[in-house]
Every structure is written in structure tokens, then in C-alpha cells.
Amino acid sequence: MSKANVILTSLQACNSLNGLKIVHAQVIINDLLKIPAISNRLLNSYAISVSSSLSYAQLLFNQIQNPQTQAWNSLIRAFAQSPSPVQAIFYYNHMLLASLSRPDTFTFTFTLKACERVKAPNKCKELHGFVIRSGYERCVVVNTNLMRGYAANGVIETARSVFDNMSERDLVSWNSMISCYTQASFHLEALKLYERMRFEDVGLDGFTLVGLLSSCAHVGALNMGIFLHRIACEMGFVESVYVGNALVDMYAKCGNLDSALCVFSRMRKRDVLSWNSMIVGYGVHGRGDEAISFFKQMLMAGFHPDSITFLGLLCGCSHQGLVEEGVEYFHMMVSRYNLKPGIKHYGCLVDLYGRAGKLEKALEVINTSSPSDPVLWRTLLGSCKIHRNLEIGEIAMKNLVQLEAASAGDYVLLATIYACTKDEEGVARTRKLIKSNGIKTTPGWSWIEIGNQVHKFVVDDKSHPDTDMIYRKLEEIMHRAKFIGYTKDESLVAVSGSSSEDFLEKSSAYHSEKLAIAFGLATTPDGTSLRIVKNLRVCRDCHSFTKFVSRAYSRDLIVRDRVRYHHFRDGLCSCGDYW
């Protein structure tokens, strides 16, 4: 066996940095670095093997005369995966400017991965142009990574354009486009793309299911989720812990905790995410006692909780008013599990005290943790609205203004407190401030799934094809709700307007969830549960309205707002009017 073959065999068997250095020394002694097969293999081992050392890889690369494309790819790949992905782009640029070697499929793939990580949209466009000029525009692998690069940089329309213009697509391409949509929160588009997959008779795998189930979870598309669950069972993917976790998460976020628990109980293999999905699910549904019970089962099963576990616990304690338990778990995560609380944990603690009316304690938490974070002050302001505490509400608003973080929603909360405390001058002053500063509110919208189709409504929506029918149904619902005791709360400040002109007027009769409820009642059989997802916190009037609708029509209505889940049945809500 020649010395070169011995070296190559040794490199293949090498599994430590010291071993690599020994082989490297033999390469130098025998003057073998000029052999591309050896230099490339040695460089690849230094760059991306289990015994990798990027600093040594760079030193070696600088000793190679006229490095081939494979050598450049090793460094570009290593840096694309490293804490310094911008260096991958640097080496790509250097390759084009100072080398006779030309990029190939791997070069483009690794450099695009670096662009994805460093958020470099202009570099993505430049690479796209060079891909076309180099004749790789038909390469499935390169195009798939172009999609990912554009999507990661927020250019989702261009990512879809790349996908649509591909002359050939494999399952990875379809999965990547679904993932791009899901990560960019274009969940309806992800589900629509799956319809196209079915039309074109494209198969699916576990990755497809995880992406689609995530979108179902976000938009509350329970029927589609059930359909995907059936496919997962038929094709054997339900045995995957990743698919199982996605199913648990989907059912929990779609308001069906019983089915989430059923899937969890049947999972042969579970990880921390499996337990977290259930604990967080119980937490956001306001079932703090059950979240705590599941946490204890998790510990007995030998799993180590993480920060997400405690977020679920704190959320459940907050929504159920379990102040002592919530404080206990907050201290437990630090003292017993050595987990550092993040802003979300402090936010839950502020919310826990605030919802329970302990506003001074909530204020103390902010001042001793992170007084420069607007999220905490905004949480406190929301609690002040619940308890109509103008004094602390003004303190919270003052801090938001000082941090230059006050949003339209914050002004709405303050104005609502003024309105509830009969301070008309405060309402007028806030309205004037909003209009003079041209502050825009976040438009309110609601999703409802009918069959396998998700319908979206905004405040006073007239865009739906069945608008006339929806408004006629809503008038009928209003009449029946009033007949059994519903009265419109005229004291509330509207939060769903999309412009400052709409802002702070009397609450609209046609908030998005009311339109969604009307459409759901008009298009589903008697007794069918309705599930609605809303981007804002449900207002008091709509909350009261939905309670009366559930009683008048003998329907279960599950509403997921920005904060929590509300299960309406027989005129009552699962939150106990504590939200």
C-alpha cells in the first residue's frame, strides 16, 4: 500500500484532534499536501469532522496551493454551521475573486445557508443571479436552498416565486416551502400548498406532517389536523416522536385537550417537548391544577424540566389565580433547577400578581427585575385595566412612554381605564394624543374553520362572499341573545379599529369574532362546536355576547385570543370571567 493510501486510510479512521495532527505531520514529512485527495480530506477533517478545529482548518487551507472547489466547500460549509457564518460568505467572495475554482451545487448550498443565518437578503439576490449565470437554475438542491434563504430574510414572495419556477421539485422542495410559510406565520398559505400537493399527487413524510400540523395549530384548523392525524396513522408516521409532539401541540392549541392527552398517552417514546406541550396546553387553557399535576408526573417519569415547562406552569397558575403556587414554581426553577428566568417568566409573574389584584407586588417585580423592558409594563397596564387602577396604570404608561415603546394598544388600555373610572377628561386627552400623533391600532381579525377551510374576518367585514347572509344571521343572534338577557356594554373602548379615526369610538357591533360566530352558526348543523382564533384579547362585550350565544343556541364555542382560551358552554366561560 502506497504512503498516500495509508494516509487516506488513517484519516478515515481518525476520531480526535490529536490524531489528526499526527496524520498531518506525516503528510508534511512525506510531502503529500500537494496531492488534492489528501489535502482535501485532511482539510475536511479539520473543518467539519467530530474532531474539527476551524483555526487549524484555516491554517491548512492557507498552505494549499490552488485549492480546488472541494477545499473551498469544506471551509464554507464549516463556517456556515459555525457561530461566525459571515466568514462563509467571506470565503465564497474570496473564491470568486482569487481562485480558478468555480462554485458548484455544494458551494451555493452552504453559502445560502450562511445568508439564511446572517440575514443577508441582498447577498441572496446576488447569489441567485450567479446561480442563473452559472447554469444551476434547474438544480433542485440549489433552488430549495434559495427558497430557504429568501424566506429567512423575510422575502417570502420571492421564495414562492423560486418554488413556482422550479422545473422539477422533490418532496424536500415541497417540505421546505411549507416550512418557509410556517416559520413566516403564513399558515393559511402552508395549508393551501398542501392542497396543491394532493392535487399533484405528491407524497408526504414526517417533515410534511410536522409543518402542516404546526400551521393547523396556529389557525385552529382542527378538522384538517384530524385529517392529517388519520394519514399519520395510516402511513405509520404516528410512531415518530416528532409527529407525536406535533399532534399533541395541534390538539392542545385547537382547544381539544382530551385528544391531546389521548395522543400523548399512546406515544411509545416521549421527550421533554412532549411533556411541555401538555403542560403549556393546560396552562393556556387556564387549567393550572392539571398543569401542576402533569408536571409532577413528568418528574416521576425522570424528565428534567426546562424553561418552557415553567412557562406553562406559571401561565396556568396566572390564569387560574393560583398565586402561591405560581410564586413557588418561579422560585423552584431558580433554586432547584438552576434555570435563569427570562422576560417571559417575569412577565408571567407580573401577570400572576396583576390578575389577582396584587398590583403593588407586580410593580415591585418589575422594578427589581427588568424595568427597561416594555413587555412587563404593558402586562401591568393590562392588569390595571382589569382592576380599574388608574394610579398604577398611569405609572405603567409613563414608563412605556419614557422607553419610547408605547403602542396604540397601550393608549387604548389607558383610555379604557379612564372610561371605567368615569374620567371623561382622561379619555378625551388620550383620544387627542392618539389623533395628533397619528397612532395606528392593530386591526382585529378572527379565524374560523368550517369543514377543511379557514375563513378570516376583520371588524365590520364586508368582503366575504356570504356577507349579506352573515349580517342577517348576526341580527337574528343579537335578537335571541338580548331576549335571554344580553345587553351591549356601551362603556367599553373599541380596540379593533384600523385607524386613529376609528379609535376610541363606541364599541362596534360587528367585531370580527361576532362575524365569525354568525358565519359558524349559519353554516354548521345544530350542536356543532365552533372554534375561533382571534389575534387580540377578546373585549368584555364580545365575551359577554359569546356567553349568551352559547346558551341561546346550545353550542360550545372555543375562542382562542391573544392571551388564553375561553370555553363557552351554557352561558358560562371556563375562565370564570377571570382574564
C-alpha positions in Angstrom: 0.0 0.0 0.0 1.4 3.4 -1.0 2.1 6.1 1.6 -0.8 8.2 0.1 -3.3 5.4 0.6 -2.0 4.8 4.2 -2.6 8.4 4.9 -6.1 8.4 3.5 -6.9 5.3 5.5 -5.6 6.9 8.6 -7.7 10.0 8.0 -10.8 7.9 7.6 -10.2 6.2 11.0 -9.1 9.3 12.8 -11.5 10.5 15.6 -9.6 13.0 17.6 -7.8 16.3 17.0 -4.5 15.0 18.3 -4.8 12.0 15.9 -5.4 14.5 13.1 -2.3 16.4 14.0 -0.2 13.2 13.9 -1.5 12.3 10.5 -1.0 15.9 9.4 2.7 15.7 10.5 3.1 12.6 8.3 1.6 14.4 5.4 4.2 17.2 5.8 7.1 14.9 6.3 6.3 12.9 3.2 5.4 16.0 1.1 1.9 14.8 0.4 0.0 18.0 0.8 0.2 18.7 -2.9 -2.0 15.6 -3.6 -5.5 17.0 -3.8 -7.2 13.9 -2.4 -5.1 14.1 0.7 -5.2 17.9 1.2 -9.0 17.9 0.7 -9.6 15.0 3.0 -7.4 16.5 5.7 -9.0 19.9 5.4 -12.4 18.4 5.5 -11.5 16.5 8.7 -10.2 19.7 10.4 -13.3 21.7 9.2 -16.3 19.5 9.8 -15.5 16.2 11.5 -16.2 15.4 15.1 -12.6 16.4 15.9 -12.9 19.6 13.9 -10.9 22.8 14.6 -11.7 25.7 12.3 -8.5 27.6 13.3 -6.4 24.6 12.1 -8.5 24.3 9.0 -7.8 27.9 8.1 -4.0 27.4 8.6 -4.1 24.3 6.5 -6.2 26.0 3.8 -3.6 28.8 3.5 -0.9 26.2 2.8 -2.7 24.6 -0.1 -1.7 25.9 -3.5 -4.6 26.5 -5.9 -7.2 24.9 -3.7 -9.9 23.0 -5.5 -13.7 23.6 -5.2 -13.9 20.8 -2.7 -11.4 22.6 -0.4 -13.3 25.9 -0.6 -16.6 24.0 0.1 -15.1 22.4 3.3 -14.4 25.8 4.8 -17.6 27.5 3.5 -19.6 24.6 5.0 -17.8 24.7 8.3 -18.3 28.4 8.8 -21.9 28.3 7.6 -22.6 26.0 10.5 -20.4 27.8 13.0 -21.0 30.8 15.3 -19.5 33.0 12.6 -21.5 32.2 9.5 -20.5 35.6 7.9 -17.0 34.0 7.4 -18.6 31.5 5.0 -19.7 34.5 2.8 -16.2 35.9 3.1 -14.6 32.7 1.7 -17.3 32.5 -1.0 -16.4 36.0 -2.1 -12.7 35.2 -1.9 -13.2 32.1 -4.0 -14.8 34.1 -6.8 -12.2 36.8 -6.8 -8.9 35.0 -6.2 -9.4 31.4 -7.4 -9.6 29.5 -10.6 -12.0 27.1 -8.9 -15.7 27.7 -9.6 -18.7 27.2 -7.3 -20.8 24.1 -7.6 -24.0 22.9 -6.1 -22.5 22.5 -2.6 -20.8 25.9 -2.7 -24.1 27.6 -3.4 -26.0 25.5 -0.8 -23.6 26.2 2.0 -23.3 29.9 1.2 -27.0 30.3 1.1 -27.2 28.6 4.5 -24.9 31.3 5.7 -27.1 34.0 4.2 -30.0 32.5 5.9 -28.3 32.7 9.3 -26.8 36.2 9.0 -29.9 37.8 7.4 -28.3 39.0 4.2 -31.2 39.4 1.6 -29.0 41.4 -0.9 -26.4 38.6 -0.9 -29.2 36.1 -1.5 -30.2 38.1 -4.6 -26.6 38.3 -5.8 -26.2 34.5 -5.3 -29.5 33.9 -7.2 -28.1 35.9 -10.2 -24.8 34.0 -10.2 -26.7 30.7 -9.9 -28.6 31.5 -13.1 -25.4 32.7 -14.9 -23.6 29.5 -13.8 -26.3 27.3 -15.2 -27.6 25.9 -11.9 -31.1 27.4 -12.1 -32.6 24.0 -12.7 -30.8 22.4 -9.8 -33.4 21.2 -7.2 -31.0 21.4 -4.3 -29.8 24.9 -5.1 -33.3 26.2 -5.7 -34.5 24.7 -2.4 -31.8 26.5 -0.5 -32.6 29.7 -2.4 -36.2 29.4 -1.1 -35.0 29.0 2.4 -32.6 31.9 2.1 -35.2 34.3 0.8 -37.8 33.2 3.4 -35.3 33.5 6.3 -34.7 37.1 5.1 -38.4 37.9 5.1 -38.8 37.8 1.3 -41.4 35.1 1.3 -43.0 36.2 -2.0 -39.6 35.7 -3.8 -39.2 32.3 -2.1 -42.6 31.2 -3.5 -41.6 32.6 -7.0 -38.4 30.4 -6.9 -40.6 27.4 -5.9 -43.2 28.1 -8.7 -40.5 28.5 -11.3 -38.7 25.2 -10.5 -38.8 22.9 -13.5 -38.5 19.9 -11.1 -39.4 19.5 -7.4 -38.8 16.8 -5.0 -40.5 16.2 -1.6 -37.8 18.2 0.1 -38.7 21.2 -2.0 -42.4 21.0 -1.0 -41.5 20.5 2.6 -39.2 23.5 2.5 -41.8 25.7 1.1 -44.3 24.6 3.7 -41.7 25.2 6.4 -40.9 28.7 4.9 -44.6 29.6 5.2 -45.0 28.2 8.7 -41.9 30.0 10.1 -43.1 33.2 8.5 -46.6 32.7 10.0 -48.2 32.3 6.6 -50.2 29.4 7.9 -53.1 29.5 5.6 -50.7 29.6 2.6 -49.0 26.5 4.0 -52.3 24.6 4.2 -53.2 25.8 0.7 -49.9 24.5 -0.6 -50.8 21.1 0.8 -54.0 21.1 -1.2 -51.8 21.6 -4.3 -49.6 18.7 -3.2 -52.6 16.5 -3.0 -53.8 17.7 -6.4 -50.4 16.9 -8.0 -50.3 13.5 -6.2 -47.1 14.4 -4.3 -46.5 12.1 -1.3 -45.6 13.2 2.2 -43.4 12.3 5.1 -43.0 13.1 8.7 -41.5 16.5 7.9 -44.5 17.4 5.8 -46.8 16.4 8.7 -44.9 18.4 11.3 -45.0 21.6 9.2 -48.7 21.2 8.4 -49.7 20.3 11.9 -47.9 23.4 13.1 -50.0 25.6 10.8 -53.2 23.8 11.8 -52.3 24.6 15.4 -51.8 28.3 14.8 -55.0 28.9 12.8 -57.2 26.4 14.8 -57.8 24.2 11.9 -58.9 21.2 13.9 -60.7 19.3 11.1 -57.6 19.5 8.9 -55.5 18.4 11.8 -57.7 15.4 12.4 -57.4 14.5 8.7 -53.6 14.7 8.9 -53.7 12.6 12.1 -55.5 9.9 10.2 -52.9 10.0 7.4 -50.1 9.7 10.0 -51.8 6.6 11.5 -52.3 5.0 8.0 -48.7 5.6 7.0 -47.0 4.8 10.3 -45.6 8.2 11.0 -47.5 8.5 14.3 -44.7 6.4 15.8 -42.3 9.3 15.3 -41.8 11.4 18.5 -41.7 14.5 16.3 -45.0 13.8 14.7 -46.5 12.8 18.0 -45.4 16.0 19.6 -46.8 18.0 16.7 -50.2 16.2 17.1 -50.3 16.9 20.9 -49.4 20.6 20.2 -52.1 20.8 17.4 -54.9 19.3 19.5 -54.0 21.5 22.5 -53.9 24.7 20.5 -57.1 23.8 18.7 -58.8 23.6 22.1 -59.2 19.8 22.2 -57.2 18.8 25.3 -58.8 15.4 25.6 -57.5 14.4 22.1 -54.1 15.9 23.0 -54.0 13.7 26.1 -55.1 10.7 24.1 -52.2 11.1 21.6 -49.7 11.7 24.5 -50.8 8.6 26.3 -50.3 6.4 23.2 -46.8 7.7 22.5 -44.3 4.9 23.0 -41.5 7.4 23.2 -41.6 10.9 24.7 -39.2 13.7 25.2 -39.3 16.9 27.2 -41.2 18.6 24.4 -44.0 16.0 24.7 -44.5 16.8 28.4 -44.1 20.6 27.7 -46.8 20.5 25.1 -49.3 19.1 27.6 -48.2 21.4 30.5 -48.4 24.5 28.3 -51.7 23.3 26.8 -53.2 23.0 30.2 -51.7 26.3 31.2 -53.1 28.4 28.4 -56.5 26.8 28.8 -56.5 28.1 32.4 -56.3 24.7 33.9 -53.4 25.4 36.3 -54.2 22.4 38.7 -53.9 20.0 35.8 -50.7 21.6 34.6 -49.2 21.1 38.0 -50.4 17.5 38.2 -48.7 16.8 34.8 -45.5 18.5 36.0 -45.4 16.1 38.9 -45.9 13.1 36.6 -43.1 14.5 34.4 -40.7 14.5 37.3 -41.7 11.0 38.4 -41.1 9.8 34.8 -37.5 11.0 35.2 -37.6 14.0 32.8 -35.7 17.2 33.7 -37.9 20.4 33.2 -36.7 23.3 31.2 -37.7 27.0 30.9 -40.7 26.2 28.7 -42.0 23.8 31.4 -42.1 26.6 33.9 -43.6 29.0 31.4 -46.6 26.6 31.1 -46.8 26.2 34.9 -46.7 30.0 35.5 -49.2 30.6 32.7 -51.7 28.1 34.2 -51.2 29.5 37.7 -51.8 33.0 36.5 -55.0 32.2 34.6 -56.4 30.2 37.4 -55.4 32.7 40.1 -53.0 30.2 41.9 -50.7 32.9 43.2 -48.9 31.0 46.0 -48.3 28.0 43.7 -47.1 30.2 40.9 -44.6 32.0 43.1 -43.4 28.7 44.4 -42.7 27.3 40.9 -41.0 30.6 39.9 -38.5 30.2 42.8 -38.2 26.5 42.2 -36.9 26.9 38.7 -34.0 29.0 40.0 -33.2 27.3 43.3 -33.7 23.6 42.4 -33.1 23.5 38.6 -30.7 26.4 38.2 -32.7 27.9 35.4 -32.4 31.7 34.8 -35.8 33.4 34.4 -36.3 35.2 31.1 -38.5 38.1 30.3 -41.4 35.8 29.7 -41.1 34.2 33.1 -41.0 37.7 34.8 -44.0 38.6 32.6 -45.9 35.6 33.9 -45.1 36.6 37.5 -46.2 40.2 36.9 -49.4 38.8 35.3 -49.9 36.4 38.2 -49.8 39.2 40.7 -51.7 41.6 38.5 -54.6 39.4 37.7 -55.0 38.6 41.3 -55.2 42.3 42.1 -51.8 42.5 43.8 -50.7 45.4 41.6 -48.1 46.8 44.1 -46.4 43.4 44.2 -46.4 43.3 40.4 -44.9 46.7 40.3 -42.2 45.6 42.7 -41.3 42.6 40.5 -40.8 44.9 37.5 -38.6 47.4 39.4 -36.4 44.6 40.8 -36.1 42.5 37.6 -36.1 44.4 34.3 -37.6 47.9 34.5 -36.3 48.7 31.0 -38.5 46.0 29.3 -41.7 47.3 27.9 -43.4 43.9 27.9 -43.5 43.9 31.7 -45.0 47.4 31.9 -47.6 46.5 29.2 -48.6 43.4 31.2 -49.0 45.6 34.3 -51.1 48.1 32.4 -53.4 45.2 31.3 -53.9 44.2 34.9 -54.7 47.8 35.8 -57.4 47.7 33.2 -58.9 44.6 34.8 -58.9 46.2 38.3 -59.6 49.7 37.1 -56.5 51.0 39.0 -55.8 54.4 37.4 -52.8 55.3 39.6 -50.6 52.4 38.8 -51.9 52.3 35.2 -50.6 55.8 34.7 -47.2 54.7 36.2 -47.0 51.9 33.7 -48.0 54.1 30.8 -45.4 56.8 31.9 -42.7 54.1 31.8 -43.8 52.9 28.3 -43.6 56.5 27.0 -40.2 57.0 28.6 -38.9 53.8 26.9 -40.4 55.0 23.6 -42.3 51.8 23.4 -45.9 53.0 23.8 -48.1 51.4 21.2 -51.7 52.2 20.1 -52.9 49.3 22.2 -51.3 50.8 25.3 -53.1 54.0 24.8 -56.4 52.1 24.3 -55.8 50.3 27.7 -55.2 53.6 29.5 -58.2 55.2 27.8 -60.3 52.2 28.9 -59.2 52.7 32.5 -60.2 56.3 32.2 -63.6 55.3 30.8 -64.2 52.7 33.5 -63.3 55.2 36.2 -65.7 57.9 34.7 -62.7 60.2 33.8 -64.1 61.7 30.7 -61.2 64.3 30.6 -58.7 61.4 30.6 -60.5 59.7 27.7 -60.6 63.0 25.7 -57.0 63.7 26.4 -55.9 60.2 25.3 -58.0 60.4 22.1 -56.5 63.8 21.3 -53.0 62.4 21.8 -53.7 59.4 19.6 -55.0 61.5 16.8 -52.4 64.2 17.0 -49.6 61.6 16.8 -51.3 59.6 14.1 -51.0 56.4 16.1 -52.4 53.4 14.3 -54.1 50.4 16.0 -53.6 46.8 15.3 -56.6 45.6 13.1 -58.6 42.9 14.8 -59.2 39.6 12.9 -60.7 36.2 13.7 -60.3 32.8 12.0 -62.9 30.1 12.0 -62.6 26.7 10.3 -65.7 25.3 8.5 -65.1 21.9 7.0 -61.5 22.0 6.0 -61.5 25.6 5.0 -60.4 28.5 7.3 -62.3 31.8 6.9 -60.9 35.1 8.1 -63.0 38.1 9.3 -62.0 41.6 10.3 -64.0 44.3 12.1 -67.1 45.3 10.2 -66.0 43.0 7.4 -67.9 43.2 4.1 -65.5 41.2 1.9 -66.9 37.6 2.5 -68.9 36.2 -0.4 -71.7 35.4 2.0 -71.7 38.9 3.7 -75.5 39.5 3.4 -76.3 36.1 4.9 -73.8 36.7 7.7 -75.2 40.0 8.8 -78.7 38.8 8.6 -77.7 35.9 10.9 -75.9 38.2 13.2 -79.1 40.3 13.6 -81.0 37.2 14.5 -78.3 36.1 17.0 -78.4 39.6 18.6 -82.1 39.4 19.0 -82.0 35.9 20.6 -79.1 36.9 22.9 -80.9 40.0 24.1 -84.1 38.1 24.6 -82.3 36.0 27.3 -80.6 38.9 29.0 -77.6 40.1 26.9 -77.1 43.9 26.9 -74.4 45.6 24.9 -71.7 47.1 27.0 -71.5 50.7 25.8 -68.9 51.8 28.3 -66.1 49.9 26.5 -63.5 51.5 24.3 -63.2 49.9 20.9 -59.8 48.3 20.2 -60.4 46.9 16.8 -60.3 50.0 14.6 -57.6 50.1 12.0 -57.1 53.9 12.0 -57.0 56.7 14.5 -60.3 58.0 13.2 -62.0 54.7 14.4 -60.1 54.8 17.6 -61.8 55.2 20.9 -65.3 55.3 19.5 -68.1 53.2 20.9 -67.6 49.5 20.6 -68.5 48.2 17.1 -71.5 45.8 17.0 -69.5 43.9 14.4 -66.2 42.8 15.9 -64.5 40.1 13.9 -65.4 37.2 16.4 -69.1 38.2 16.2 -69.0 37.8 12.4 -67.1 34.5 12.7 -69.7 33.2 15.2 -72.6 34.3 12.9 -71.0 32.5 9.9 -70.3 29.4 12.0 -73.9 29.2 13.3 -75.3 29.7 9.8 -73.2 27.1 8.1 -72.9 24.2 10.6 -75.5 21.7 12.0 -77.1 22.3 15.4 -74.9 21.1 18.2 -71.6 21.6 16.3 -68.8 23.2 18.4 -67.3 26.3 16.9 -63.6 27.1 17.3 -62.4 30.7 16.7 -58.9 32.1 16.8 -58.5 35.9 17.4 -55.3 38.0 17.3 -56.3 40.4 20.0 -57.6 39.9 23.6 -61.4 39.5 23.5 -63.2 42.5 24.8 -65.7 42.4 27.6 -68.7 43.0 25.3 -67.8 40.1 23.0 -67.0 37.9 25.9 -70.5 38.6 27.4 -72.1 38.2 24.0 -70.5 34.8 23.4 -71.7 33.5 26.8 -75.3 34.3 25.9 -74.9 32.8 22.4 -73.6 29.6 23.8 -76.8 29.5 26.0 -79.2 30.6 23.3 -78.1 28.1 20.7 -76.9 25.3 23.0 -73.5 25.4 21.4 -69.9 25.0 22.7 -67.7 27.9 21.5 -64.0 27.7 22.0 -62.3 31.1 21.4 -58.5 31.5 21.5 -57.5 35.1 21.9 -54.1 36.6 22.3 -53.8 35.6 25.9 -55.7 32.4 26.6 -58.5 30.0 25.7 -62.2 30.6 26.5 -64.5 27.6 26.5 -68.1 28.8 26.4 -71.0 26.5 27.3 -74.5 27.1 28.7 -73.9 30.8 29.3 -70.6 30.3 31.2 -67.0 30.6 30.3 -64.1 28.4 31.5 -62.2 31.5 32.5 -64.8 32.3 35.2 -64.7 35.9 33.8 -61.1 36.0 35.1 -59.0 37.1 32.1 
